[in-house]
Amino acid sequence: MDVIIVTNAVHEDELGLLKRLCRETLSKNGGAVRSYGDLTDPWDLTWCHKAIIAREFLQENHGRYTHFIYLENDIRLSFLNFCYFVEFREALRGFGLVPSFIRVEYSTAFGGFTSSDVFWPVYVPVQPHVLLGDIVLANMPNPYNPMFILDLELGAEYVQSPSFDRQASGTVCPWGVAERAAMGLCLENVPAPFQCRYVVPICQKTDAVPAFAWVWHMPNNYAGNPHSPLGKVRMDQMFVGAGELGQDGRWSMTNPVGATTGDREDGSLPTADEFAQRYHVRVSGGADIDAIDTDASLVVEDVPAFRDQYYLITHHDTVVFADTDLRLVRHAPFGIAPWNLVIELTDQKGRLLMRGKSPGEVRQLWAGRSDSDINAQMGRANLDCDIENFSDGSIGIRAGDNYLGSDLDGVVYRKSWCRDWERYLLVRADTIEGLALLRRYSWLSHTDRQLRSLAAQPIDFGRERPAESSALAASCAPGTAAFRRKIAFGPTSLKLIERRPQFVFEPCNPALGQIIPERLRIFDSGTETQSDFSLFRPLVHFSLGNEDSQLEKLRHSLDSLSRQTGLAATISIASAQPNAHLRQQIPEPYRSDALFLNLGSTYDDMTGALEGIFDYHPVVLANAGCSFGTDLEENLIRLLLLRKGELALGPGMAAYATAPNLPA
């Protein structure tokens, strides 16, 4: 290893000090000190190493060096950091990605290491990523590193790129001179759908970046400055949601069905029950949500749900929400903020509504004081906010003489002006609720007969150039923003920022206890086409007699279902046998979601025991002992497309598009 110190020091005492320190701290001949004292701009010093890469590392190398490392003067790079780079460089080579680092500082106030370069925690599923085993390699919203490492292949690519030139690099990224000198290949030859070439490793089990990918910014000047918004996110709280990602690309739902935004701290998309409540499908009991103000009363709406209701997206690409614990209106990144605050718009007026647990429960919020505390208005008051519209589709929200503004501390304040931080993009409430359904369940596309659920994928809110403080993408390679502006779902796509409705849901039947629509239609905002989808949530129902042989026959049928079909279905069993005993007969893939009915119950009693039974489509009624064929899934798909009647699948079993009267 040869070390070269590039400096603009010219005095002999300064150069002598540097040379002595090199002799004391470095092996063999120490390090070389090269002085550049005739620079037009002192910041040009950060570009003086480029000739070393081109000449000594590439042209005159002759097998001596394997890697080139560039470091700013206050960064500590360990040998473990280097080993991480070498190993992950090979693992990522086929993806066209490069392993990167998180710059950290120690914060005495926070009692731990923080990140130097993020304003917000990061929700992993909506960042571009690749999954290798149990490690997620993901883009950072701000990919800046004050260093880079090149092997010979990367070095040859770098010297041919615009990023290698001081002037041309300005066409790649608007960073400052020193920052562009350190960006290496970060924004060159970026593969879709990534926003940059750099990715960092995140462990799925811990939601944390392993310490081997940390580099220490030794001055700790961001963490130690109370006025800087950087250096305030602790490393053990920096990432959320890595464990939600599956190897198949699916975006798993980890929240219990009954949870609501008031209960959850992870801020993920609403559950199916929440969706049903928004549509006034059924009334569910439970404790009231925490009050923002003790005098606030619950108000039940009778207006159609979602009509001109929107979530607010800040200039930082964060979501506005009501923090009932702190009694504040705040904002946080997509996937972390709860979806519990909407604005209802009519012409140039609006009102802020906080949603409750039960269907139609809302509290109207009002900015009645000069501080950041947003109080709940008793009852459903008039439209009390004036709305100002701007050419980019954003709005300003004025209450009296003040606007609602979202600061970098995550709190919404009253401001006497309306600039960038006081302007909000709008996301339709029914769009978010529709995405929750696409994520949680499988849907059959009528266009290509494929089964799909929403995949975790990079998103943004459609800004041409994201703000530096964006929670999604502060810096993007030229042209890569287009990959993130639409959410792909099968043959169609959606935009988050779209005023027109993009989902049409088939109405549920409250008389049957349905909470999930059987069908939905998605309007592609780009192509103006529409695509139909049917809920694919199969139920296989068995009715057992009292003979001992029935259990043996059930085991045969379930083994056939598991081995032959590969069908992801829910098993229901009507029997006089104890539920615990029956559960042991069910193969492991089906056991956790199995449903049980007691023989002798009336049909009404049975549907009460199986709440939501009519939310399964299609339904197979099977006799114990029947055998399932490999074409079962294809037959069920055909039935859903026909949407009526029944389909005989073989001896002792028939399928229905929706639940019939289940036999006892």
C-alpha positions as CSV (number, residue, x, y, z in Angstrom):
1,M,0.0,0.0,0.0
2,D,1.3,3.4,-1.0
3,V,-0.1,6.5,0.6
4,I,-0.1,9.9,-1.1
5,I,-1.2,13.1,0.8
6,V,-2.4,15.8,-1.6
7,T,-2.1,19.3,0.0
8,N,-2.0,22.9,-0.9
9,A,0.4,23.6,1.9
10,V,3.7,25.1,0.6
11,H,5.6,26.2,3.8
12,E,8.4,23.9,4.8
13,D,7.3,23.6,8.4
14,E,3.8,22.4,7.4
15,L,5.2,20.0,4.8
16,G,7.8,18.7,7.3
17,L,5.1,18.1,9.9
18,L,3.1,16.0,7.4
19,K,6.1,14.0,6.4
20,R,7.0,13.3,10.1
21,L,3.5,12.1,10.8
22,C,3.6,9.8,7.8
23,R,6.9,8.3,9.1
24,E,5.4,7.8,12.5
25,T,2.1,6.2,11.5
26,L,2.8,4.4,8.2
27,S,5.0,1.3,7.6
28,K,8.0,1.1,5.2
29,N,8.7,4.4,3.6
30,G,5.8,6.2,5.1
31,G,3.8,8.3,2.7
32,A,4.4,10.7,-0.1
33,V,3.4,14.4,0.3
34,R,2.6,16.2,-2.9
35,S,2.0,20.0,-2.7
36,Y,-0.1,22.0,-5.1
37,G,0.3,25.6,-4.2
38,D,-0.7,27.4,-7.4
39,L,-4.4,26.6,-7.3
40,T,-6.9,29.2,-8.6
41,D,-9.4,28.0,-6.1
42,P,-8.5,26.1,-2.9
43,W,-11.3,23.6,-3.6
44,D,-9.5,22.6,-6.8
45,L,-7.3,20.6,-4.4
46,T,-10.0,17.9,-4.2
47,W,-9.5,17.3,-8.0
48,C,-5.7,16.9,-7.9
49,H,-5.8,13.2,-7.4
50,K,-7.4,12.5,-10.7
51,A,-4.1,12.5,-12.6
52,I,-2.8,9.9,-10.1
53,I,-5.7,7.6,-11.1
54,A,-5.1,8.0,-14.8
55,R,-1.4,7.7,-14.8
56,E,0.0,5.8,-11.8
57,F,-3.0,3.5,-11.1
58,L,-4.0,2.7,-14.7
59,Q,-1.3,3.6,-17.3
60,E,1.9,2.8,-15.3
61,N,0.6,0.2,-12.9
62,H,2.0,-3.0,-14.4
63,G,0.3,-5.2,-11.9
64,R,1.5,-3.4,-8.8
65,Y,-1.8,-2.1,-7.5
66,T,-5.3,-3.7,-7.3
67,H,-7.3,-0.8,-5.9
68,F,-7.3,3.0,-5.6
69,I,-8.8,4.6,-2.5
70,Y,-9.7,8.3,-2.3
71,L,-10.5,9.7,1.1
72,E,-11.3,13.2,2.3
73,N,-9.0,14.3,5.2
74,D,-11.4,13.6,8.1
75,I,-12.6,10.1,7.2
76,R,-11.5,6.9,9.0
77,L,-11.5,3.9,6.7
78,S,-10.6,0.6,8.4
79,F,-9.2,-2.6,6.9
80,L,-12.6,-4.2,7.7
81,N,-14.3,-1.5,5.5
82,F,-12.0,-2.5,2.7
83,C,-12.6,-6.2,3.1
84,Y,-16.4,-5.5,2.9
85,F,-15.9,-3.6,-0.3
86,V,-13.9,-6.3,-2.0
87,E,-16.4,-9.1,-1.0
88,F,-19.6,-7.2,-1.9
89,R,-18.0,-5.8,-5.1
90,E,-17.9,-9.3,-6.5
91,A,-21.5,-10.1,-5.3
92,L,-22.9,-7.0,-6.9
93,R,-20.8,-7.1,-10.1
94,G,-23.6,-8.8,-12.1
95,F,-26.1,-6.2,-11.0
96,G,-24.0,-3.2,-12.2
97,L,-24.0,-1.9,-8.6
98,V,-21.2,-0.8,-6.3
99,P,-21.0,-1.3,-2.5
100,S,-21.1,1.9,-0.5
101,F,-20.7,3.2,3.0
102,I,-22.7,5.1,5.6
103,R,-20.8,8.1,7.0
104,V,-21.3,8.1,10.8
105,E,-20.6,10.5,13.7
106,Y,-20.8,10.0,17.4
107,S,-23.5,12.1,19.2
108,T,-23.2,12.6,22.9
109,A,-26.7,14.0,23.0
110,F,-28.2,10.8,21.4
111,G,-25.8,8.4,23.1
112,G,-24.8,6.7,20.0
113,F,-23.7,6.9,16.4
114,T,-25.8,8.9,13.9
115,S,-25.7,9.3,10.2
116,S,-24.0,12.4,8.8
117,D,-26.0,12.5,5.6
118,V,-29.7,11.8,6.2
119,F,-32.5,14.0,7.3
120,W,-35.0,11.2,8.0
121,P,-35.2,7.5,8.7
122,V,-35.3,5.3,5.6
123,Y,-38.2,3.0,4.7
124,V,-36.4,0.2,2.8
125,P,-39.2,-1.3,0.6
126,V,-39.7,1.9,-1.4
127,Q,-36.0,2.4,-2.1
128,P,-34.4,0.6,-5.1
129,H,-32.9,-2.6,-3.7
130,V,-31.7,-6.1,-4.4
131,L,-31.9,-9.0,-2.0
132,L,-28.9,-11.3,-1.4
133,G,-29.8,-13.9,1.2
134,D,-30.9,-12.0,4.3
135,I,-29.0,-8.8,3.3
136,V,-30.9,-6.0,1.4
137,L,-28.6,-3.9,-0.7
138,A,-30.5,-0.5,-1.1
139,N,-30.0,2.9,-2.5
140,M,-29.8,5.7,0.0
141,P,-31.9,8.9,-0.5
142,N,-28.7,10.9,-0.3
143,P,-26.0,8.6,-1.7
144,Y,-23.1,11.0,-1.0
145,N,-19.9,9.5,0.3
146,P,-16.7,11.6,1.0
147,M,-14.6,8.8,-0.5
148,F,-14.6,6.1,-3.1
149,I,-12.8,2.8,-3.9
150,L,-11.9,1.7,-7.4
151,D,-10.6,-1.6,-8.7
152,L,-8.9,-1.7,-12.1
153,E,-12.2,-2.3,-14.0
154,L,-14.0,0.5,-12.2
155,G,-11.0,2.8,-12.6
156,A,-10.9,2.3,-16.4
157,E,-14.7,3.1,-16.5
158,Y,-14.3,6.2,-14.2
159,V,-11.6,8.0,-16.3
160,Q,-13.9,7.7,-19.4
161,S,-16.9,9.1,-17.6
162,P,-18.1,12.8,-17.2
163,S,-17.8,12.4,-13.5
164,F,-14.0,12.3,-13.9
165,D,-13.8,15.8,-15.2
166,R,-14.3,18.9,-13.0
167,Q,-16.5,20.8,-15.5
168,A,-18.3,17.9,-17.1
169,S,-19.3,16.4,-13.7
170,G,-21.5,19.4,-13.2
171,T,-23.8,18.0,-15.9
172,V,-24.2,14.8,-13.9
173,C,-25.0,16.3,-10.5
174,P,-25.4,19.8,-9.0
175,W,-23.2,19.0,-6.0
176,G,-20.4,21.3,-5.0
177,V,-16.9,21.1,-6.3
178,A,-15.5,19.0,-3.5
179,E,-18.6,16.7,-3.4
180,R,-18.4,16.0,-7.1
181,A,-14.7,15.2,-6.8
182,A,-15.7,12.4,-4.3
183,M,-18.7,11.0,-6.1
184,G,-16.7,8.5,-8.3
185,L,-19.1,6.3,-10.3
186,C,-22.0,7.0,-8.0
187,L,-24.2,8.4,-10.8
188,E,-22.6,6.8,-13.9
189,N,-24.2,3.9,-15.8
190,V,-26.9,3.4,-13.3
191,P,-29.1,0.3,-13.9
192,A,-32.9,0.7,-13.8
193,P,-34.7,1.1,-11.5
194,F,-31.9,2.3,-9.3
195,Q,-31.3,6.1,-8.8
196,C,-27.6,5.7,-8.3
197,R,-24.9,3.0,-8.5
198,Y,-24.2,2.9,-4.8
199,V,-26.0,0.5,-2.4
200,V,-25.6,-0.1,1.3
201,P,-26.2,-3.5,3.1
202,I,-29.1,-3.7,5.5
203,C,-29.7,-6.9,7.6
204,Q,-33.3,-8.1,7.4
205,K,-33.2,-9.5,10.9
206,T,-32.1,-6.3,12.6
207,D,-33.1,-3.5,10.1
208,A,-29.5,-2.2,10.6
209,V,-26.4,-1.6,8.5
210,P,-23.6,-3.8,9.7
211,A,-20.7,-1.8,11.3
212,F,-18.3,-3.0,8.5
213,A,-20.1,-0.6,6.2
214,W,-19.7,2.4,8.6
215,V,-17.0,5.0,8.0
216,W,-16.3,7.5,10.7
217,H,-16.5,11.2,10.1
218,M,-14.2,12.0,12.9
219,P,-15.0,15.7,13.7
220,N,-18.6,14.8,14.5
221,N,-19.5,18.3,13.5
222,Y,-23.0,17.6,12.3
223,A,-24.0,15.5,15.3
224,G,-22.5,18.1,17.6
225,N,-24.3,21.0,16.0
226,P,-27.8,21.5,17.5
227,H,-28.7,23.8,14.7
228,S,-27.9,21.2,11.9
229,P,-30.7,18.8,10.9
230,L,-28.1,16.3,9.9
231,G,-26.4,13.9,12.3
232,K,-29.7,13.5,14.2
233,V,-30.9,10.0,13.1
234,R,-29.3,7.3,15.2
235,M,-27.9,4.3,13.3
236,D,-30.1,1.8,15.2
237,Q,-33.2,3.7,14.2
238,M,-32.2,4.6,10.7
239,F,-33.9,1.8,8.7
240,V,-37.4,0.4,8.8
241,G,-39.1,-2.4,6.8
242,A,-36.2,-4.5,5.5
243,G,-37.9,-7.6,7.0
244,E,-41.0,-7.0,4.9
245,L,-39.2,-8.0,1.7
246,G,-39.4,-11.5,0.3
247,Q,-37.1,-13.3,-2.1
248,D,-39.9,-13.4,-4.6
249,G,-40.1,-9.6,-4.7
250,R,-43.5,-9.6,-2.8
251,W,-44.1,-6.9,-0.3
252,S,-45.3,-8.9,2.7
253,M,-47.9,-7.7,5.1
254,T,-46.6,-8.0,8.6
255,N,-49.3,-6.1,10.5
256,P,-52.2,-7.9,12.2
257,V,-55.5,-7.6,10.3
258,G,-57.2,-5.8,13.1
259,A,-54.5,-3.1,13.6
260,T,-55.3,0.5,12.7
261,T,-53.2,3.5,12.1
262,G,-53.8,4.7,15.6
263,D,-52.4,1.5,17.0
264,R,-49.3,1.1,14.8
265,E,-46.0,2.8,15.0
266,D,-44.6,1.4,11.8
267,G,-46.8,3.6,9.6
268,S,-47.3,1.0,6.9
269,L,-50.2,1.0,4.4
270,P,-53.6,0.5,5.9
271,T,-54.9,-3.0,6.5
272,A,-58.0,-4.5,4.8
273,D,-60.1,-3.8,7.9
274,E,-59.2,-0.2,7.7
275,F,-60.1,-0.1,4.1
276,A,-63.5,-1.6,4.9
277,Q,-64.1,0.9,7.7
278,R,-63.4,3.8,5.3
279,Y,-66.1,2.4,3.0
280,H,-68.6,2.1,5.9
281,V,-68.9,-1.6,5.3
282,R,-69.4,-2.7,8.9
283,V,-69.1,-1.2,12.3
284,S,-66.4,-2.6,14.5
285,G,-66.1,-2.1,18.2
286,G,-63.1,-1.1,20.2
287,A,-61.7,1.7,22.3
288,D,-61.8,5.3,21.1
289,I,-58.7,6.6,19.5
290,D,-56.5,8.8,21.6
291,A,-57.8,12.3,21.7
292,I,-55.8,15.2,20.5
293,D,-57.9,17.4,22.8
294,T,-59.8,16.1,25.7
295,D,-62.9,18.1,24.7
296,A,-63.0,16.7,21.2
297,S,-66.0,14.6,20.3
298,L,-66.2,11.8,17.8
299,V,-68.1,12.6,14.7
300,V,-69.6,10.0,12.3
301,E,-69.7,11.1,8.7
302,D,-72.5,10.3,6.4
303,V,-70.8,11.6,3.3
304,P,-69.3,9.2,0.8
305,A,-65.8,8.1,1.8
306,F,-62.8,9.5,0.0
307,R,-64.7,12.2,-1.9
308,D,-62.0,14.8,-2.5
309,Q,-59.9,13.6,0.4
310,Y,-56.2,13.7,0.1
311,Y,-53.0,13.0,2.1
312,L,-50.5,15.8,2.2
313,I,-47.0,15.3,0.9
314,T,-44.4,17.9,2.0
315,H,-41.5,19.4,0.0
316,H,-39.3,16.9,1.8
317,D,-41.4,14.0,0.3
318,T,-42.7,13.1,3.7
319,V,-46.3,12.4,4.8
320,V,-48.2,14.7,7.2
321,F,-49.9,12.9,10.1
322,A,-51.4,13.6,13.5
323,D,-49.2,12.5,16.4
324,T,-51.7,11.8,19.2
325,D,-49.0,11.2,21.8
326,L,-47.2,14.6,21.3
327,R,-50.4,16.4,20.4
328,L,-48.8,17.7,17.2
329,V,-49.2,17.5,13.5
330,R,-46.0,16.1,12.2
331,H,-44.5,14.6,9.0
332,A,-42.3,11.5,8.4
333,P,-41.3,9.3,5.4
334,F,-43.6,7.2,3.4
335,G,-44.0,3.8,5.2
336,I,-43.1,5.3,8.6
337,A,-45.7,8.0,9.0
338,P,-49.3,6.6,9.9
339,W,-51.9,7.5,7.3
340,N,-54.3,9.2,9.7
341,L,-54.7,12.8,8.5
342,V,-56.4,14.0,5.3
343,I,-57.5,17.3,3.9
344,E,-61.0,17.5,2.4
345,L,-61.1,20.0,-0.5
346,T,-64.0,21.9,-2.1
347,D,-63.0,24.6,-4.5
348,Q,-60.8,27.1,-2.7
349,K,-61.6,25.8,0.8
350,G,-60.7,22.8,2.9
351,R,-60.6,21.2,6.3
352,L,-58.1,18.8,8.0
353,L,-59.7,15.6,9.3
354,M,-58.1,13.0,11.5
355,R,-59.5,9.5,11.0
356,G,-60.5,7.3,13.8
357,K,-60.9,3.5,14.3
358,S,-64.6,3.1,13.5
359,P,-66.1,3.7,10.1
360,G,-66.7,7.4,9.5
361,E,-65.0,8.6,12.7
362,V,-63.2,11.8,12.2
363,R,-62.0,14.8,14.2
364,Q,-61.6,18.1,12.5
365,L,-58.3,19.8,13.3
366,W,-57.7,23.5,13.5
367,A,-54.6,25.6,13.9
368,G,-56.0,27.7,16.6
369,R,-52.8,28.8,18.4
370,S,-49.6,30.4,17.3
371,D,-47.4,27.4,18.3
372,S,-47.2,24.0,16.6
373,D,-49.9,22.3,18.7
374,I,-52.9,21.5,16.4
375,N,-56.1,21.1,18.3
376,A,-59.2,19.1,17.5
377,Q,-62.4,21.1,16.7
378,M,-65.5,19.8,18.4
379,G,-68.0,18.5,15.9
380,R,-67.7,18.8,12.1
381,A,-67.1,22.4,11.5
382,N,-67.1,24.5,8.3
383,L,-64.4,24.5,5.8
384,D,-61.9,26.6,7.8
385,C,-58.8,26.5,5.6
386,D,-58.1,28.7,2.5
387,I,-56.4,26.8,-0.3
388,E,-53.9,28.4,-2.7
389,N,-53.1,26.4,-5.9
390,F,-49.8,26.4,-7.7
391,S,-48.8,25.4,-11.3
392,D,-47.0,22.3,-10.2
393,G,-50.2,20.9,-8.6
394,S,-49.2,21.7,-5.1
395,I,-51.3,23.7,-2.6
396,G,-50.7,26.1,0.2
397,I,-53.0,25.8,3.3
398,R,-53.8,29.1,5.0
399,A,-55.5,29.4,8.4
400,G,-56.2,33.1,9.0
401,D,-53.0,35.0,8.2
402,N,-50.7,31.9,8.6
403,Y,-49.7,28.9,6.4
404,L,-48.9,25.4,7.5
405,G,-45.2,24.7,7.0
406,S,-43.2,21.5,7.4
407,D,-39.8,22.0,9.0
408,L,-36.8,19.7,9.1
409,D,-37.5,18.9,12.7
410,G,-40.5,16.9,11.5
411,V,-43.1,19.3,13.0
412,V,-45.8,21.3,11.1
413,Y,-45.7,24.9,12.2
414,R,-47.7,28.1,11.4
415,K,-45.8,30.4,9.1
416,S,-46.4,33.9,7.9
417,W,-45.1,33.1,4.4
418,C,-45.7,30.4,1.7
419,R,-42.5,29.1,0.1
420,D,-41.4,25.6,-0.7
421,W,-41.8,24.1,2.8
422,E,-45.4,25.5,2.9
423,R,-46.5,23.8,-0.2
424,Y,-48.0,20.3,-0.4
425,L,-48.6,17.7,-3.1
426,L,-51.8,15.7,-2.9
427,V,-52.2,11.9,-2.8
428,R,-55.8,10.6,-3.1
429,A,-57.0,8.7,0.0
430,D,-58.5,5.9,-2.2
431,T,-55.2,5.5,-4.0
432,I,-53.4,4.7,-0.7
433,E,-56.2,2.4,0.4
434,G,-56.2,0.6,-3.0
435,L,-52.4,0.0,-2.7
436,A,-53.0,-1.6,0.7
437,L,-55.3,-4.1,-0.9
438,L,-52.9,-4.8,-3.8
439,R,-50.2,-5.4,-1.3
440,R,-52.0,-7.7,1.0
441,Y,-53.9,-10.0,-1.4
442,S,-53.4,-11.8,-4.7
443,W,-55.3,-10.5,-7.7
444,L,-56.1,-12.1,-11.0
445,S,-55.4,-9.9,-14.0
446,H,-58.2,-10.3,-16.6
447,T,-55.7,-9.1,-19.2
448,D,-53.0,-11.8,-19.0
449,R,-54.5,-14.3,-16.5
450,Q,-51.6,-13.8,-14.1
451,L,-51.8,-13.7,-10.3
452,R,-50.2,-10.7,-8.8
453,S,-49.7,-8.8,-5.5
454,L,-48.0,-5.4,-5.1
455,A,-44.2,-5.8,-5.3
456,A,-41.9,-3.7,-3.2
457,Q,-40.5,-1.1,-5.6
458,P,-38.9,2.3,-5.8
459,I,-41.4,5.2,-5.7
460,D,-41.3,9.0,-5.6
461,F,-43.9,11.7,-5.8
462,G,-43.0,12.9,-9.3
463,R,-40.8,15.9,-8.6
464,E,-38.5,16.8,-11.5
465,R,-35.6,17.5,-9.1
466,P,-36.1,16.2,-5.5
467,A,-35.2,18.5,-2.7
468,E,-31.9,17.9,-0.9
469,S,-33.9,16.9,2.2
470,S,-36.1,14.4,0.3
471,A,-36.9,11.3,2.2
472,L,-37.0,9.3,-1.1
473,A,-34.4,10.6,-3.5
474,A,-32.2,13.6,-2.9
475,S,-29.8,12.8,-5.7
476,C,-30.6,10.9,-8.9
477,A,-28.6,10.0,-11.9
478,P,-29.9,11.9,-15.0
479,G,-32.9,10.2,-16.4
480,T,-33.5,7.8,-13.5
481,A,-36.3,9.7,-11.9
482,A,-38.7,8.4,-14.6
483,F,-38.3,4.9,-13.3
484,R,-39.8,5.9,-9.9
485,R,-42.8,8.0,-10.9
486,K,-45.2,5.1,-11.5
487,I,-46.1,2.1,-9.4
488,A,-46.3,-0.9,-11.6
489,F,-48.9,-3.6,-11.0
490,G,-49.2,-6.2,-13.7
491,P,-50.2,-4.7,-17.1
492,T,-51.1,-1.3,-15.6
493,S,-49.4,1.4,-13.6
494,L,-50.4,4.2,-11.2
495,K,-49.2,7.5,-10.0
496,L,-49.2,8.6,-6.4
497,I,-49.7,12.2,-7.4
498,E,-52.9,12.1,-9.4
499,R,-56.1,14.0,-8.7
500,R,-58.3,11.7,-10.8
501,P,-59.5,8.4,-9.2
502,Q,-57.4,5.4,-10.3
503,F,-59.3,2.7,-8.5
504,V,-62.9,1.6,-8.9
505,F,-63.9,-1.0,-6.3
506,E,-66.9,-3.3,-6.7
507,P,-69.1,-2.6,-3.8
508,C,-69.0,-5.1,-0.9
509,N,-72.2,-6.7,0.4
510,P,-72.5,-5.7,4.1
511,A,-75.4,-8.1,4.5
512,L,-72.9,-11.0,4.0
513,G,-70.2,-9.4,6.1
514,Q,-67.9,-8.7,3.2
515,I,-65.1,-6.3,3.8
516,I,-62.9,-6.9,0.7
517,P,-64.2,-6.2,-2.9
518,E,-64.4,-9.1,-5.2
519,R,-63.2,-7.1,-8.1
520,L,-61.5,-3.8,-8.9
521,R,-60.7,-1.8,-11.9
522,I,-57.5,0.3,-12.3
523,F,-57.2,3.2,-14.6
524,D,-53.7,3.7,-16.0
525,S,-53.1,7.4,-15.8
526,G,-50.4,7.3,-18.5
527,T,-52.1,5.2,-21.2
528,E,-55.7,6.0,-20.3
529,T,-56.5,2.3,-20.4
530,Q,-58.3,0.3,-17.8
531,S,-57.6,-3.2,-16.4
532,D,-59.9,-5.5,-14.4
533,F,-58.7,-7.7,-11.5
534,S,-60.5,-10.3,-9.4
535,L,-59.6,-11.1,-5.8
536,F,-57.8,-14.5,-5.7
537,R,-58.1,-15.7,-2.2
538,P,-59.1,-19.4,-2.4
539,L,-60.8,-21.3,0.4
540,V,-61.0,-25.1,0.4
541,H,-63.7,-26.3,2.7
542,F,-64.2,-29.9,4.1
543,S,-67.1,-31.3,6.0
544,L,-66.2,-34.3,8.2
545,G,-68.5,-37.0,9.4
546,N,-68.0,-38.7,12.8
547,E,-66.3,-41.8,11.6
548,D,-62.7,-42.3,12.6
549,S,-61.8,-43.0,9.0
550,Q,-62.8,-39.4,8.1
551,L,-59.5,-38.0,9.6
552,E,-57.5,-40.4,7.5
553,K,-59.3,-39.3,4.4
554,L,-58.8,-35.7,5.3
555,R,-55.1,-36.2,5.6
556,H,-55.0,-37.9,2.2
557,S,-56.8,-34.9,0.6
558,L,-54.7,-32.3,2.3
559,D,-51.5,-34.1,1.4
560,S,-52.8,-34.2,-2.2
561,L,-53.5,-30.5,-2.1
562,S,-50.1,-29.7,-0.7
563,R,-48.0,-31.9,-3.0
564,Q,-49.9,-31.7,-6.3
565,T,-51.3,-28.2,-6.6
566,G,-48.9,-25.7,-4.9
567,L,-52.1,-23.7,-4.3
568,A,-51.9,-20.9,-1.7
569,A,-55.2,-21.4,0.0
570,T,-57.0,-21.2,3.3
571,I,-58.4,-24.5,4.7
572,S,-61.7,-24.5,6.5
573,I,-63.1,-27.6,8.2
574,A,-66.6,-28.3,9.6
575,S,-66.4,-31.2,12.2
576,A,-67.3,-32.4,15.6
577,Q,-63.6,-33.1,16.3
578,P,-61.7,-30.7,18.6
579,N,-60.1,-27.9,16.8
580,A,-56.7,-28.5,18.3
581,H,-56.7,-32.1,17.1
582,L,-57.9,-31.1,13.6
583,R,-55.1,-28.5,13.3
584,Q,-52.5,-31.1,13.7
585,Q,-53.8,-32.9,10.6
586,I,-53.2,-29.8,8.4
587,P,-49.9,-29.5,6.5
588,E,-47.7,-26.7,7.8
589,P,-48.1,-24.3,4.8
590,Y,-51.9,-24.2,5.6
591,R,-52.0,-24.6,9.3
592,S,-51.6,-21.1,10.6
593,D,-54.6,-19.7,8.6
594,A,-57.0,-22.6,9.0
595,L,-60.6,-22.0,10.0
596,F,-62.9,-24.3,11.9
597,L,-66.6,-24.7,12.3
598,N,-68.5,-26.9,14.8
599,L,-70.9,-29.3,13.3
600,G,-74.5,-28.9,14.4
601,S,-74.4,-25.0,14.2
602,T,-76.9,-23.2,12.2
603,Y,-75.7,-21.5,9.1
604,D,-76.0,-18.1,10.7
605,D,-73.9,-19.4,13.6
606,M,-71.3,-20.7,11.2
607,T,-70.8,-17.4,9.4
608,G,-70.5,-15.7,12.7
609,A,-67.7,-18.1,13.7
610,L,-66.0,-17.5,10.3
611,E,-66.2,-13.7,10.1
612,G,-65.2,-12.7,6.6
613,I,-66.0,-16.1,5.0
614,F,-67.5,-14.3,2.1
615,D,-64.2,-12.5,1.4
616,Y,-62.8,-15.7,0.0
617,H,-62.9,-16.1,-3.8
618,P,-63.1,-18.7,-5.2
619,V,-64.4,-21.4,-2.8
620,V,-63.9,-25.2,-3.2
621,L,-66.2,-27.6,-1.4
622,A,-64.5,-31.0,-1.1
623,N,-65.3,-34.3,0.5
624,A,-62.7,-35.9,2.7
625,G,-60.7,-38.4,0.6
626,C,-60.8,-36.6,-2.7
627,S,-57.6,-36.0,-4.7
628,F,-56.6,-32.7,-6.2
629,G,-55.0,-32.4,-9.7
630,T,-52.2,-30.2,-10.8
631,D,-54.7,-28.1,-12.9
632,L,-56.6,-26.9,-9.8
633,E,-55.3,-23.3,-9.9
634,E,-55.9,-23.0,-13.6
635,N,-59.5,-24.2,-13.2
636,L,-60.1,-21.7,-10.4
637,I,-58.7,-18.9,-12.5
638,R,-61.1,-19.9,-15.3
639,L,-64.0,-19.8,-12.8
640,L,-63.2,-16.4,-11.6
641,L,-63.1,-15.0,-15.1
642,L,-66.5,-16.5,-15.8
643,R,-67.7,-15.2,-12.4
644,K,-70.8,-17.3,-12.1
645,G,-72.1,-20.8,-11.6
646,E,-70.0,-23.7,-10.3
647,L,-67.3,-25.8,-11.7
648,A,-67.0,-29.6,-11.1
649,L,-63.4,-30.4,-10.4
650,G,-63.7,-34.1,-10.0
651,P,-65.3,-36.7,-7.8
652,G,-66.3,-35.2,-4.5
653,M,-65.4,-31.6,-5.1
654,A,-66.9,-28.5,-6.8
655,A,-65.7,-24.8,-7.0
656,Y,-67.7,-21.6,-6.8
657,A,-66.7,-18.1,-7.7
658,T,-68.0,-16.9,-4.3
659,A,-68.9,-18.6,-1.1
660,P,-72.1,-20.7,-1.3
661,N,-74.0,-21.9,1.8
662,L,-71.4,-24.0,3.4
663,P,-72.8,-27.4,4.4
664,A,-72.7,-28.4,8.0
